[in-house]
Amino acid sequence: MNIYFAPLEGVTDATYRRVHRESFGGVSRYFIPFISPTQNMRFTPRELSAIAPERNAGCDAVPQILTRNAEHFLWAARSLCDMGYGEVNLNLGCPSGTVTAKGKGSGMLCDLPALERFLSDTIAQSPIPVSIKTRIGFASPCEWDALLALFSRYPLRELIVHARTRSEFYAGTPHRDVFAASFAHTMLPLVYNGDLFTASDCRTLLEACPGTHALMIGRGLIANPALAQSLTGGEPLTRQALRAFHDRLLGEYLALYPAHATLGRMREVMKHAVCCFEAPEKPRKAIRKATTLRTYTEAIDRLFDEHALRAEPYFLPGA
């Protein structure tokens, strides 16, 4: 079973990816949160920190590019190739209003002729293989047939499908039936993404779609960092493993960032992981309200001392 760790800006940075890889198994590939090249043709310090080869050593990391400009895409792909990366991923899935207003991310799904021109100008010229992460449409799942037909014209490494439209953001139930029907209409390797929060979610999807090349998990893996490990035959999440992961991540961030920045990063991680505990409402509130590292660590101590892990730890949508 191939498990990919989805990129989540503000959470799955290079430090998080390394500590996760060294703490838990089961993840085949880690996708790096998107970089957005501009006419300056240079990476920002923040982007360089994310994609620096030495910060991603030892794992199969895939950088993701967010742009609507073919020239910018090819410059980034060539630069990443020079760094030693063997694949780039085109982000056609981001639903953020600030992104789609510029015609990027899932905003590119609105205009098929423009998307076709972009793909024709980039896929063949890219020095390394290209995969795409997409939604099934901008406003309606009815858009998917035309999108899939377009994608299938190009030799993509993989097509990662978040089975929602842009207008749905992360609400409602993913259209798994649309994903399941896709296998009859393409030869591209298909990867499923969307609301994979438990091991049973993953197994149910694979039973319904046995041709699925891989599963991409985001919020489910941040909440339960042992999910991929347990899916691939390893040990399920334990309190001890989660606490050790938390404490190591906290220490790594403190070595890199000031206390307020570390606090912000840890709160983002733990607002997901607190879902794995019974009765998480009170500790979630305490973690969210913590304004110093001292009050944060006190809230974490109470969480681990007073709350049991769920029998099947999983992410709670809306948390």
Order of alpha helices (4+ residues) and beta strands (2+ residues): beta-alpha-beta-alpha-beta-alpha-beta-alpha-alpha-beta-alpha-beta-alpha-beta-alpha-beta-alpha-alpha-alpha-alpha-alpha-alpha
